[in-house]
Protein backbone atom coordinates (compact mmCIF):
# COMPACT_ATOMS: atom_id res chain seq x y z
CA UNK A 1 0.00 0.00 0.00
CA UNK A 2 1.02 3.60 -0.46
CA UNK A 3 1.67 4.22 3.22
CA UNK A 4 4.61 1.76 3.35
CA UNK A 5 6.96 4.40 1.94
CA UNK A 6 6.39 6.68 4.94
CA UNK A 7 8.72 6.25 7.91
CA UNK A 8 6.91 6.04 11.22
CA UNK A 9 7.93 8.35 14.05
CA UNK A 10 7.29 7.98 17.79
CA UNK A 11 3.58 8.58 18.34
CA UNK A 12 2.63 8.53 14.63
CA UNK A 13 2.14 5.57 12.33
CA UNK A 14 3.24 5.41 8.71
CA UNK A 15 -0.43 4.91 7.90
CA UNK A 16 -1.58 8.19 9.44
CA UNK A 17 1.27 10.08 7.78
CA UNK A 18 0.29 8.68 4.41
CA UNK A 19 -3.39 9.51 4.96
CA UNK A 20 -2.55 13.12 5.76
CA UNK A 21 -0.32 13.38 2.71
CA UNK A 22 -3.04 12.01 0.41
CA UNK A 23 -5.66 14.44 1.70
CA UNK A 24 -3.18 17.31 1.52
CA UNK A 25 -2.30 16.43 -2.07
CA UNK A 26 -5.99 16.50 -3.01
CA UNK A 27 -6.98 19.65 -1.12
CA UNK A 28 -3.97 21.95 -0.75
CA UNK A 29 -3.84 24.30 -3.74
CA UNK A 30 -0.87 26.42 -2.70
CA UNK A 31 2.82 25.80 -3.31
CA UNK A 32 5.46 24.66 -0.83
CA UNK A 33 6.93 28.13 -0.34
CA UNK A 34 3.56 29.69 0.41
CA UNK A 35 2.71 26.81 2.75
CA UNK A 36 5.96 27.37 4.65
CA UNK A 37 5.21 31.07 4.93
CA UNK A 38 1.70 30.27 6.18
CA UNK A 39 3.21 27.96 8.82
CA UNK A 40 5.44 30.82 9.99
CA UNK A 41 2.50 33.25 10.03
CA UNK A 42 0.23 30.85 11.91
CA UNK A 43 2.97 30.04 14.40
CA UNK A 44 3.39 33.75 15.09
CA UNK A 45 -0.37 34.08 15.67
CA UNK A 46 -0.34 31.06 18.00
CA UNK A 47 2.51 32.49 20.08
CA UNK A 48 3.53 36.17 19.85
CA UNK A 49 0.45 37.82 18.28
CA UNK A 50 -2.33 35.87 19.96
CA UNK A 51 -4.61 38.91 20.15
CA UNK A 52 -4.77 38.93 16.33
CA UNK A 53 -5.75 35.23 16.06
CA UNK A 54 -9.17 34.95 14.45
CA UNK A 55 -11.29 32.01 15.62
CA UNK A 56 -12.08 31.25 11.96
CA UNK A 57 -8.46 30.92 10.87
CA UNK A 58 -9.03 27.42 9.46
CA UNK A 59 -11.41 28.90 6.88
CA UNK A 60 -8.43 30.77 5.42
CA UNK A 61 -6.97 28.62 2.58
CA UNK A 62 -3.29 29.20 3.39
CA UNK A 63 -3.78 28.70 7.11
CA UNK A 64 -5.80 25.53 6.51
CA UNK A 65 -3.00 24.20 4.31
CA UNK A 66 -0.40 25.06 6.95
CA UNK A 67 -2.42 23.30 9.63
CA UNK A 68 -2.93 20.19 7.52
CA UNK A 69 0.68 19.88 6.40
CA UNK A 70 2.35 20.90 9.66
CA UNK A 71 0.38 21.52 12.86
CA UNK A 72 -1.92 18.51 12.43
CA UNK A 73 1.04 16.12 12.57
CA UNK A 74 2.48 17.87 15.62
CA UNK A 75 -0.80 17.88 17.55
CA UNK A 76 -1.65 14.30 16.60
CA UNK A 77 1.58 13.20 18.19
CA UNK A 78 0.78 15.00 21.44
CA UNK A 79 -2.62 13.33 21.69
CA UNK A 80 -1.18 9.92 20.84
CA UNK A 81 1.29 10.33 23.72
CA UNK A 82 -1.54 11.12 26.13
CA UNK A 83 -3.67 8.22 24.91
CA UNK A 84 -0.82 6.00 26.08
CA UNK A 85 -1.21 7.54 29.54
CA UNK A 86 -4.87 6.57 29.95
CA UNK A 87 -5.73 3.65 32.27
CA UNK A 88 -4.51 0.36 30.86
CA UNK A 89 -7.98 -1.09 30.43
CA UNK A 90 -9.08 1.79 28.20
CA UNK A 91 -11.25 1.57 26.09
CA UNK A 92 -12.83 -1.31 28.02
CA UNK A 93 -13.38 0.56 31.28
CA UNK A 94 -17.10 1.10 30.70
CA UNK A 95 -19.92 -1.35 31.25
CA UNK A 96 -21.13 -1.32 27.65
CA UNK A 97 -19.53 -2.49 24.42
CA UNK A 98 -19.71 0.85 22.61
CA UNK A 99 -16.97 3.50 22.67
CA UNK A 100 -18.20 7.09 22.51
CA UNK A 101 -15.69 9.89 21.94
CA UNK A 102 -16.27 13.64 21.69
CA UNK A 103 -13.65 15.72 19.84
CA UNK A 104 -14.33 19.34 20.85
CA UNK A 105 -12.91 22.12 18.69
CA UNK A 106 -11.70 19.33 16.44
CA UNK A 107 -10.39 21.34 13.51
CA UNK A 108 -9.65 18.74 10.81
CA UNK A 109 -10.31 15.92 13.28
CA UNK A 110 -7.13 16.00 15.33
CA UNK A 111 -8.50 14.02 18.26
CA UNK A 112 -10.64 11.82 16.01
CA UNK A 113 -7.74 10.73 13.83
CA UNK A 114 -5.44 10.23 16.83
CA UNK A 115 -7.95 7.88 18.47
CA UNK A 116 -8.56 5.97 15.22
CA UNK A 117 -4.82 5.51 14.71
CA UNK A 118 -4.31 4.47 18.35
CA UNK A 119 -7.12 1.90 18.18
CA UNK A 120 -5.85 0.51 14.88
CA UNK A 121 -2.44 -0.05 16.47
CA UNK A 122 -3.52 -1.34 19.89
CA UNK A 123 -7.13 -2.55 19.71
CA UNK A 124 -8.23 -2.91 16.05
CA UNK A 125 -11.12 -5.17 17.02
CA UNK A 126 -12.71 -2.29 18.96
CA UNK A 127 -12.88 0.16 16.04
CA UNK A 128 -16.26 -1.30 15.02
CA UNK A 129 -17.65 -0.22 18.39
CA UNK A 130 -16.33 3.34 18.14
CA UNK A 131 -18.33 6.47 17.35
CA UNK A 132 -16.55 9.83 17.34
CA UNK A 133 -18.44 13.12 17.34
CA UNK A 134 -16.24 15.95 16.00
CA UNK A 135 -17.41 19.49 16.76
CA UNK A 136 -15.95 22.66 15.26
CA UNK A 137 -17.04 26.11 14.09
CA UNK A 138 -15.40 25.61 10.67
CA UNK A 139 -17.42 23.64 8.11
CA UNK A 140 -14.31 23.35 5.90
CA UNK A 141 -12.26 21.88 8.74
CA UNK A 142 -14.96 19.30 9.43
CA UNK A 143 -14.97 18.32 5.75
CA UNK A 144 -11.22 17.70 6.02
CA UNK A 145 -11.85 15.64 9.15
CA UNK A 146 -14.23 13.47 7.16
CA UNK A 147 -11.75 13.05 4.31
CA UNK A 148 -8.94 12.10 6.70
CA UNK A 149 -11.14 9.55 8.46
CA UNK A 150 -12.29 8.02 5.16
CA UNK A 151 -8.76 7.91 3.74
CA UNK A 152 -7.35 6.27 6.86
CA UNK A 153 -10.12 3.66 6.91
CA UNK A 154 -9.62 2.89 3.22
CA UNK A 155 -5.83 2.58 3.52
CA UNK A 156 -6.05 0.43 6.65
CA UNK A 157 -8.87 -1.76 5.35
CA UNK A 158 -11.08 -0.66 8.25
CA UNK A 159 -14.77 -0.73 7.34
CA UNK A 160 -16.22 -0.17 10.82
CA UNK A 161 -16.13 2.80 13.14
CA UNK A 162 -18.07 6.00 12.61
CA UNK A 163 -17.24 9.70 12.51
CA UNK A 164 -20.09 12.15 13.00
CA UNK A 165 -19.47 15.86 12.52
CA UNK A 166 -21.38 18.75 14.04
CA UNK A 167 -20.77 22.38 13.13
CA UNK A 168 -21.14 24.72 16.06
CA UNK A 169 -19.71 27.71 17.88
CA UNK A 170 -18.49 26.52 21.29
CA UNK A 171 -18.94 29.91 22.88
CA UNK A 172 -22.65 29.80 22.03
CA UNK A 173 -22.92 26.13 22.96
CA UNK A 174 -21.57 26.91 26.40
CA UNK A 175 -24.80 28.81 27.03
CA UNK A 176 -26.69 25.52 26.82
CA UNK A 177 -27.22 25.15 23.06
CA UNK A 178 -25.57 21.71 22.75
CA UNK A 179 -28.21 19.47 21.18
CA UNK A 180 -27.71 17.47 17.98
CA UNK A 181 -25.27 14.58 17.89
CA UNK A 182 -23.47 15.77 21.02
CA UNK A 183 -26.47 14.96 23.19
CA UNK A 184 -27.55 11.91 21.20
CA UNK A 185 -24.21 10.11 21.65
CA UNK A 186 -23.61 11.08 25.30
CA UNK A 187 -22.27 9.96 27.72
CA UNK A 188 -18.70 9.80 26.42
CA UNK A 189 -15.86 7.50 27.36
CA UNK A 190 -13.35 10.10 26.21
CA UNK A 191 -13.70 13.84 25.60
CA UNK A 192 -10.81 15.65 23.91
CA UNK A 193 -10.24 19.39 23.70
CA UNK A 194 -6.92 20.03 21.98
CA UNK A 195 -5.54 23.58 21.64
CA UNK A 196 -9.09 24.85 21.92
CA UNK A 197 -9.64 26.65 25.22
CA UNK A 198 -6.99 29.30 24.62
CA UNK A 199 -8.83 30.41 21.47
CA UNK A 200 -12.23 30.79 23.15
CA UNK A 201 -13.78 33.81 24.87
CA UNK A 202 -11.08 36.34 23.87
CA UNK A 203 -13.44 39.25 24.59
CA UNK A 204 -14.96 37.80 27.75
CA UNK A 205 -14.31 39.72 30.98
CA UNK A 206 -13.16 36.46 32.64
CA UNK A 207 -12.02 33.84 30.07
CA UNK A 208 -10.90 31.45 32.82
CA UNK A 209 -14.37 31.42 34.37
CA UNK A 210 -16.04 31.05 30.96
CA UNK A 211 -13.79 28.12 30.02
CA UNK A 212 -14.31 26.53 33.43
CA UNK A 213 -18.06 26.64 32.89
CA UNK A 214 -17.63 25.12 29.43
CA UNK A 215 -15.51 22.27 30.78
CA UNK A 216 -17.99 21.68 33.60
CA UNK A 217 -20.75 21.26 31.02
CA UNK A 218 -18.63 18.80 29.06
CA UNK A 219 -17.77 16.86 32.22
CA UNK A 220 -21.51 16.47 32.80
CA UNK A 221 -21.56 14.49 29.54
CA UNK A 222 -18.63 12.25 30.54
CA UNK A 223 -19.32 8.62 31.44
CA UNK A 224 -18.70 7.66 35.09
CA UNK A 225 -15.45 5.85 34.17
CA UNK A 226 -14.51 8.20 31.32
CA UNK A 227 -11.62 10.61 30.90
CA UNK A 228 -11.49 14.18 29.67
CA UNK A 229 -8.25 15.18 27.92
CA UNK A 230 -7.33 18.87 27.71
CA UNK A 231 -4.24 19.87 25.72
CA UNK A 232 -3.05 23.47 25.54
CA UNK A 233 0.05 25.27 24.21
CA UNK A 234 3.06 25.33 26.54
CA UNK A 235 3.21 29.13 26.61
CA UNK A 236 3.28 30.78 30.04
CA UNK A 237 0.01 32.64 29.39
CA UNK A 238 -1.96 29.63 28.16
CA UNK A 239 -0.48 27.18 30.67
CA UNK A 240 -1.21 29.42 33.63
CA UNK A 241 -4.77 29.84 32.38
CA UNK A 242 -5.09 26.05 32.32
CA UNK A 243 -3.74 25.87 35.90
CA UNK A 244 -6.42 28.38 36.93
CA UNK A 245 -9.15 26.39 35.16
CA UNK A 246 -7.90 23.29 37.00
CA UNK A 247 -8.18 25.03 40.36
CA UNK A 248 -11.64 26.37 39.56
CA UNK A 249 -12.96 22.94 38.53
CA UNK A 250 -11.56 21.34 41.68
CA UNK A 251 -12.97 24.08 43.88
CA UNK A 252 -16.41 23.44 42.40
CA UNK A 253 -15.90 19.65 42.74
CA UNK A 254 -16.61 19.09 39.04
CA UNK A 255 -13.91 16.43 38.61
CA UNK A 256 -10.83 14.72 39.96
CA UNK A 257 -7.30 14.82 38.49
CA UNK A 258 -5.97 11.63 36.93
CA UNK A 259 -2.78 13.20 35.55
CA UNK A 260 -0.34 14.99 35.51
CA UNK A 261 -0.93 16.37 39.03
CA UNK A 262 -0.25 14.13 42.02
CA UNK A 263 -2.49 16.21 44.29
CA UNK A 264 -5.65 18.28 44.16
CA UNK A 265 -4.45 21.25 46.18
CA UNK A 266 -4.17 24.64 44.53
CA UNK A 267 -1.58 24.64 41.74
CA UNK A 268 1.78 25.70 43.26
CA UNK A 269 2.98 26.98 39.88
CA UNK A 270 0.56 29.89 40.29
CA UNK A 271 2.30 31.21 43.41
CA UNK A 272 5.06 32.87 41.39
CA UNK A 273 3.69 34.83 38.39
CA UNK A 274 6.70 33.75 36.33
CA UNK A 275 6.17 30.01 36.85
CA UNK A 276 4.17 27.57 34.79
CA UNK A 277 4.08 23.80 34.32
CA UNK A 278 4.33 22.07 30.94
CA UNK A 279 5.57 18.97 29.15
CA UNK A 280 8.61 18.86 26.88
CA UNK A 281 8.97 15.46 25.26
CA UNK A 282 11.67 14.61 22.74
CA UNK A 283 10.58 13.36 19.35
CA UNK A 284 11.78 12.71 15.84
CA UNK A 285 9.87 15.00 13.46
CA UNK A 286 8.40 13.49 10.27
CA UNK A 287 10.38 14.44 7.18
CA UNK A 288 7.60 16.80 6.04
CA UNK A 289 7.83 18.74 9.31
CA UNK A 290 11.62 18.83 9.16
CA UNK A 291 11.56 20.22 5.62
CA UNK A 292 9.30 23.11 6.64
CA UNK A 293 11.35 23.74 9.79
CA UNK A 294 14.50 23.99 7.70
CA UNK A 295 12.81 26.43 5.33
CA UNK A 296 11.43 28.79 8.01
CA UNK A 297 14.20 28.37 10.57
CA UNK A 298 12.28 26.50 13.29
CA UNK A 299 13.85 23.93 15.60
CA UNK A 300 11.28 21.39 16.79
CA UNK A 301 13.26 18.62 18.46
CA UNK A 302 10.74 18.38 21.32
CA UNK A 303 6.98 18.49 21.69
CA UNK A 304 5.90 21.13 24.19
CA UNK A 305 2.41 21.26 25.63
CA UNK A 306 0.39 21.54 28.84
CA UNK A 307 -2.35 19.06 29.65
CA UNK A 308 -4.89 17.71 32.09
CA UNK A 309 -6.54 14.30 32.23
CA UNK A 310 -9.73 14.67 34.27
CA UNK A 311 -12.08 12.05 35.66
CA UNK A 312 -15.04 11.87 38.01
CA UNK A 313 -14.21 8.67 39.89
CA UNK A 314 -11.09 9.72 41.82
CA UNK A 315 -8.79 7.42 39.90
CA UNK A 316 -5.14 8.58 39.64
CA UNK A 317 -2.21 7.71 37.38
CA UNK A 318 -0.27 6.39 40.42
CA UNK A 319 -1.04 6.00 44.10
CA UNK A 320 -0.44 9.35 45.79
CA UNK A 321 1.99 9.47 48.70
CA UNK A 322 4.13 12.22 50.27
CA UNK A 323 7.24 10.47 48.95
CA UNK A 324 5.97 10.32 45.34
CA UNK A 325 6.67 13.30 43.07
CA UNK A 326 6.27 14.44 39.47
CA UNK A 327 9.43 15.90 37.93
CA UNK A 328 8.38 19.28 36.49
CA UNK A 329 11.69 20.53 35.09
CA UNK A 330 14.75 19.24 33.33
CA UNK A 331 17.50 17.67 35.43
CA UNK A 332 20.13 20.38 35.86
CA UNK A 333 23.78 19.49 36.28
CA UNK A 334 25.37 22.08 38.55
CA UNK A 335 28.86 22.19 40.02
CA UNK A 336 29.08 19.08 42.17
CA UNK A 337 25.38 18.17 42.13
CA UNK A 338 22.23 17.49 40.14
CA UNK A 339 18.89 19.20 40.80
CA UNK A 340 15.32 19.24 39.49
CA UNK A 341 12.00 20.82 40.46
CA UNK A 342 9.49 18.29 41.76
CA UNK A 343 5.80 18.63 42.65
CA UNK A 344 3.36 16.74 44.84
CA UNK A 345 0.89 17.37 47.66
CA UNK A 346 3.65 19.09 49.66
CA UNK A 347 4.09 21.72 46.95
CA UNK A 348 6.65 22.54 44.29
CA UNK A 349 10.24 22.30 45.48
CA UNK A 350 13.79 21.93 44.24
CA UNK A 351 15.46 18.67 45.22
CA UNK A 352 19.03 17.63 44.49
CA UNK A 353 21.77 15.10 45.13
CA UNK A 354 25.40 16.00 45.51
CA UNK A 355 27.71 14.03 43.26
CA UNK A 356 29.81 12.88 46.23
CA UNK A 357 26.69 11.22 47.68
CA UNK A 358 25.83 9.26 44.51
CA UNK A 359 25.20 5.60 45.29
CA UNK A 360 23.49 2.53 43.84
CA UNK A 361 20.47 3.34 46.05
CA UNK A 362 19.94 6.82 44.57
CA UNK A 363 21.33 6.20 41.07
CA UNK A 364 17.85 6.78 39.57
CA UNK A 365 18.40 10.52 40.08
CA UNK A 366 20.74 10.45 37.08
CA UNK A 367 17.81 9.40 34.87
CA UNK A 368 15.28 11.96 36.11
CA UNK A 369 13.52 13.82 33.30
CA UNK A 370 10.59 16.18 32.93
CA UNK A 371 7.30 14.35 33.36
CA UNK A 372 8.68 11.30 35.18
CA UNK A 373 7.00 10.15 38.39
CA UNK A 374 9.58 9.33 41.04
CA UNK A 375 9.69 8.07 44.60
CA UNK A 376 12.18 9.37 47.16
CA UNK A 377 12.47 7.52 50.45
CA UNK A 378 13.57 10.60 52.38
CA UNK A 379 14.34 14.24 51.65
CA UNK A 380 16.52 16.20 54.06
CA UNK A 381 16.19 19.97 54.47
CA UNK A 382 19.13 21.32 56.39
CA UNK A 383 18.83 24.21 58.78
CA UNK A 384 21.37 27.01 58.88
CA UNK A 385 21.19 30.10 61.06
CA UNK A 386 17.60 29.32 61.96
CA UNK A 387 16.44 29.02 58.35
CA UNK A 388 15.45 25.79 56.62
CA UNK A 389 17.07 25.30 53.21
CA UNK A 390 14.74 25.74 50.26
CA UNK A 391 16.56 22.92 48.47
CA UNK A 392 15.81 19.36 49.57
CA UNK A 393 18.76 16.96 49.67
CA UNK A 394 19.03 13.27 48.88
CA UNK A 395 21.65 11.50 50.97
CA UNK A 396 23.76 8.51 49.99
CA UNK A 397 21.68 5.87 51.77
CA UNK A 398 18.32 7.09 50.42
CA UNK A 399 16.47 4.85 47.99
CA UNK A 400 15.22 6.62 44.83
CA UNK A 401 13.03 5.01 42.14
CA UNK A 402 11.47 6.07 38.87
CA UNK A 403 7.93 4.72 39.16
CA UNK A 404 6.71 5.89 35.76
CA UNK A 405 9.06 7.36 33.16
CA UNK A 406 7.89 9.28 30.15
CA UNK A 407 7.68 6.61 27.45
CA UNK A 408 11.04 6.06 25.76
CA UNK A 409 12.98 7.84 28.52
CA UNK A 410 14.37 6.88 31.90
C-alpha positions in Angstrom: 0.0 0.0 0.0 1.0 3.6 -0.5 1.7 4.2 3.2 4.6 1.8 3.3 7.0 4.4 1.9 6.4 6.7 4.9 8.7 6.2 7.9 6.9 6.0 11.2 7.9 8.4 14.0 7.3 8.0 17.8 3.6 8.6 18.3 2.6 8.5 14.6 2.1 5.6 12.3 3.2 5.4 8.7 -0.4 4.9 7.9 -1.6 8.2 9.4 1.3 10.1 7.8 0.3 8.7 4.4 -3.4 9.5 5.0 -2.6 13.1 5.8 -0.3 13.4 2.7 -3.0 12.0 0.4 -5.7 14.4 1.7 -3.2 17.3 1.5 -2.3 16.4 -2.1 -6.0 16.5 -3.0 -7.0 19.6 -1.1 -4.0 22.0 -0.8 -3.8 24.3 -3.7 -0.9 26.4 -2.7 2.8 25.8 -3.3 5.5 24.7 -0.8 6.9 28.1 -0.3 3.6 29.7 0.4 2.7 26.8 2.7 6.0 27.4 4.6 5.2 31.1 4.9 1.7 30.3 6.2 3.2 28.0 8.8 5.4 30.8 10.0 2.5 33.2 10.0 0.2 30.8 11.9 3.0 30.0 14.4 3.4 33.7 15.1 -0.4 34.1 15.7 -0.3 31.1 18.0 2.5 32.5 20.1 3.5 36.2 19.8 0.4 37.8 18.3 -2.3 35.9 20.0 -4.6 38.9 20.1 -4.8 38.9 16.3 -5.7 35.2 16.1 -9.2 34.9 14.5 -11.3 32.0 15.6 -12.1 31.3 12.0 -8.5 30.9 10.9 -9.0 27.4 9.5 -11.4 28.9 6.9 -8.4 30.8 5.4 -7.0 28.6 2.6 -3.3 29.2 3.4 -3.8 28.7 7.1 -5.8 25.5 6.5 -3.0 24.2 4.3 -0.4 25.1 6.9 -2.4 23.3 9.6 -2.9 20.2 7.5 0.7 19.9 6.4 2.3 20.9 9.7 0.4 21.5 12.9 -1.9 18.5 12.4 1.0 16.1 12.6 2.5 17.9 15.6 -0.8 17.9 17.6 -1.7 14.3 16.6 1.6 13.2 18.2 0.8 15.0 21.4 -2.6 13.3 21.7 -1.2 9.9 20.8 1.3 10.3 23.7 -1.5 11.1 26.1 -3.7 8.2 24.9 -0.8 6.0 26.1 -1.2 7.5 29.5 -4.9 6.6 29.9 -5.7 3.7 32.3 -4.5 0.4 30.9 -8.0 -1.1 30.4 -9.1 1.8 28.2 -11.2 1.6 26.1 -12.8 -1.3 28.0 -13.4 0.6 31.3 -17.1 1.1 30.7 -19.9 -1.3 31.3 -21.1 -1.3 27.7 -19.5 -2.5 24.4 -19.7 0.9 22.6 -17.0 3.5 22.7 -18.2 7.1 22.5 -15.7 9.9 21.9 -16.3 13.6 21.7 -13.7 15.7 19.8 -14.3 19.3 20.8 -12.9 22.1 18.7 -11.7 19.3 16.4 -10.4 21.3 13.5 -9.6 18.7 10.8 -10.3 15.9 13.3 -7.1 16.0 15.3 -8.5 14.0 18.3 -10.6 11.8 16.0 -7.7 10.7 13.8 -5.4 10.2 16.8 -7.9 7.9 18.5 -8.6 6.0 15.2 -4.8 5.5 14.7 -4.3 4.5 18.4 -7.1 1.9 18.2 -5.9 0.5 14.9 -2.4 -0.1 16.5 -3.5 -1.3 19.9 -7.1 -2.5 19.7 -8.2 -2.9 16.1 -11.1 -5.2 17.0 -12.7 -2.3 19.0 -12.9 0.2 16.0 -16.3 -1.3 15.0 -17.7 -0.2 18.4 -16.3 3.3 18.1 -18.3 6.5 17.4 -16.6 9.8 17.3 -18.4 13.1 17.3 -16.2 15.9 16.0 -17.4 19.5 16.8 -16.0 22.7 15.3 -17.0 26.1 14.1 -15.4 25.6 10.7 -17.4 23.6 8.1 -14.3 23.3 5.9 -12.3 21.9 8.7 -15.0 19.3 9.4 -15.0 18.3 5.7 -11.2 17.7 6.0 -11.8 15.6 9.2 -14.2 13.5 7.2 -11.7 13.1 4.3 -8.9 12.1 6.7 -11.1 9.5 8.5 -12.3 8.0 5.2 -8.8 7.9 3.7 -7.3 6.3 6.9 -10.1 3.7 6.9 -9.6 2.9 3.2 -5.8 2.6 3.5 -6.1 0.4 6.6 -8.9 -1.8 5.3 -11.1 -0.7 8.3 -14.8 -0.7 7.3 -16.2 -0.2 10.8 -16.1 2.8 13.1 -18.1 6.0 12.6 -17.2 9.7 12.5 -20.1 12.1 13.0 -19.5 15.9 12.5 -21.4 18.8 14.0 -20.8 22.4 13.1 -21.1 24.7 16.1 -19.7 27.7 17.9 -18.5 26.5 21.3 -18.9 29.9 22.9 -22.6 29.8 22.0 -22.9 26.1 23.0 -21.6 26.9 26.4 -24.8 28.8 27.0 -26.7 25.5 26.8 -27.2 25.1 23.1 -25.6 21.7 22.7 -28.2 19.5 21.2 -27.7 17.5 18.0 -25.3 14.6 17.9 -23.5 15.8 21.0 -26.5 15.0 23.2 -27.5 11.9 21.2 -24.2 10.1 21.7 -23.6 11.1 25.3 -22.3 10.0 27.7 -18.7 9.8 26.4 -15.9 7.5 27.4 -13.3 10.1 26.2 -13.7 13.8 25.6 -10.8 15.7 23.9 -10.2 19.4 23.7 -6.9 20.0 22.0 -5.5 23.6 21.6 -9.1 24.8 21.9 -9.6 26.6 25.2 -7.0 29.3 24.6 -8.8 30.4 21.5 -12.2 30.8 23.1 -13.8 33.8 24.9 -11.1 36.3 23.9 -13.4 39.2 24.6 -15.0 37.8 27.7 -14.3 39.7 31.0 -13.2 36.5 32.6 -12.0 33.8 30.1 -10.9 31.4 32.8 -14.4 31.4 34.4 -16.0 31.0 31.0 -13.8 28.1 30.0 -14.3 26.5 33.4 -18.1 26.6 32.9 -17.6 25.1 29.4 -15.5 22.3 30.8 -18.0 21.7 33.6 -20.7 21.3 31.0 -18.6 18.8 29.1 -17.8 16.9 32.2 -21.5 16.5 32.8 -21.6 14.5 29.5 -18.6 12.3 30.5 -19.3 8.6 31.4 -18.7 7.7 35.1 -15.5 5.8 34.2 -14.5 8.2 31.3 -11.6 10.6 30.9 -11.5 14.2 29.7 -8.3 15.2 27.9 -7.3 18.9 27.7 -4.2 19.9 25.7 -3.0 23.5 25.5 0.0 25.3 24.2 3.1 25.3 26.5 3.2 29.1 26.6 3.3 30.8 30.0 0.0 32.6 29.4 -2.0 29.6 28.2 -0.5 27.2 30.7 -1.2 29.4 33.6 -4.8 29.8 32.4 -5.1 26.0 32.3 -3.7 25.9 35.9 -6.4 28.4 36.9 -9.1 26.4 35.2 -7.9 23.3 37.0 -8.2 25.0 40.4 -11.6 26.4 39.6 -13.0 22.9 38.5 -11.6 21.3 41.7 -13.0 24.1 43.9 -16.4 23.4 42.4 -15.9 19.6 42.7 -16.6 19.1 39.0 -13.9 16.4 38.6 -10.8 14.7 40.0 -7.3 14.8 38.5 -6.0 11.6 36.9 -2.8 13.2 35.5 -0.3 15.0 35.5 -0.9 16.4 39.0 -0.2 14.1 42.0 -2.5 16.2 44.3 -5.7 18.3 44.2 -4.5 21.2 46.2 -4.2 24.6 44.5 -1.6 24.6 41.7 1.8 25.7 43.3 3.0 27.0 39.9 0.6 29.9 40.3 2.3 31.2 43.4 5.1 32.9 41.4 3.7 34.8 38.4 6.7 33.8 36.3 6.2 30.0 36.9 4.2 27.6 34.8 4.1 23.8 34.3 4.3 22.1 30.9 5.6 19.0 29.1 8.6 18.9 26.9 9.0 15.5 25.3 11.7 14.6 22.7 10.6 13.4 19.4 11.8 12.7 15.8 9.9 15.0 13.5 8.4 13.5 10.3 10.4 14.4 7.2 7.6 16.8 6.0 7.8 18.7 9.3 11.6 18.8 9.2 11.6 20.2 5.6 9.3 23.1 6.6 11.3 23.7 9.8 14.5 24.0 7.7 12.8 26.4 5.3 11.4 28.8 8.0 14.2 28.4 10.6 12.3 26.5 13.3 13.8 23.9 15.6 11.3 21.4 16.8 13.3 18.6 18.5 10.7 18.4 21.3 7.0 18.5 21.7 5.9 21.1 24.2 2.4 21.3 25.6 0.4 21.5 28.8 -2.3 19.1 29.6 -4.9 17.7 32.1 -6.5 14.3 32.2 -9.7 14.7 34.3 -12.1 12.0 35.7 -15.0 11.9 38.0 -14.2 8.7 39.9 -11.1 9.7 41.8 -8.8 7.4 39.9 -5.1 8.6 39.6 -2.2 7.7 37.4 -0.3 6.4 40.4 -1.0 6.0 44.1 -0.4 9.4 45.8 2.0 9.5 48.7 4.1 12.2 50.3 7.2 10.5 48.9 6.0 10.3 45.3 6.7 13.3 43.1 6.3 14.4 39.5 9.4 15.9 37.9 8.4 19.3 36.5 11.7 20.5 35.1 14.8 19.2 33.3 17.5 17.7 35.4 20.1 20.4 35.9 23.8 19.5 36.3 25.4 22.1 38.6 28.9 22.2 40.0 29.1 19.1 42.2 25.4 18.2 42.1 22.2 17.5 40.1 18.9 19.2 40.8 15.3 19.2 39.5 12.0 20.8 40.5 9.5 18.3 41.8 5.8 18.6 42.6 3.4 16.7 44.8 0.9 17.4 47.7 3.6 19.1 49.7 4.1 21.7 46.9 6.6 22.5 44.3 10.2 22.3 45.5 13.8 21.9 44.2 15.5 18.7 45.2 19.0 17.6 44.5 21.8 15.1 45.1 25.4 16.0 45.5 27.7 14.0 43.3 29.8 12.9 46.2 26.7 11.2 47.7 25.8 9.3 44.5 25.2 5.6 45.3 23.5 2.5 43.8 20.5 3.3 46.1 19.9 6.8 44.6 21.3 6.2 41.1 17.9 6.8 39.6 18.4 10.5 40.1 20.7 10.5 37.1 17.8 9.4 34.9 15.3 12.0 36.1 13.5 13.8 33.3 10.6 16.2 32.9 7.3 14.3 33.4 8.7 11.3 35.2 7.0 10.2 38.4 9.6 9.3 41.0 9.7 8.1 44.6 12.2 9.4 47.2 12.5 7.5 50.4 13.6 10.6 52.4 14.3 14.2 51.6 16.5 16.2 54.1 16.2 20.0 54.5 19.1 21.3 56.4 18.8 24.2 58.8 21.4 27.0 58.9 21.2 30.1 61.1 17.6 29.3 62.0 16.4 29.0 58.4 15.5 25.8 56.6 17.1 25.3 53.2 14.7 25.7 50.3 16.6 22.9 48.5 15.8 19.4 49.6 18.8 17.0 49.7 19.0 13.3 48.9 21.7 11.5 51.0 23.8 8.5 50.0 21.7 5.9 51.8 18.3 7.1 50.4 16.5 4.9 48.0 15.2 6.6 44.8 13.0 5.0 42.1 11.5 6.1 38.9 7.9 4.7 39.2 6.7 5.9 35.8 9.1 7.4 33.2 7.9 9.3 30.1 7.7 6.6 27.4 11.0 6.1 25.8 13.0 7.8 28.5 14.4 6.9 31.9 
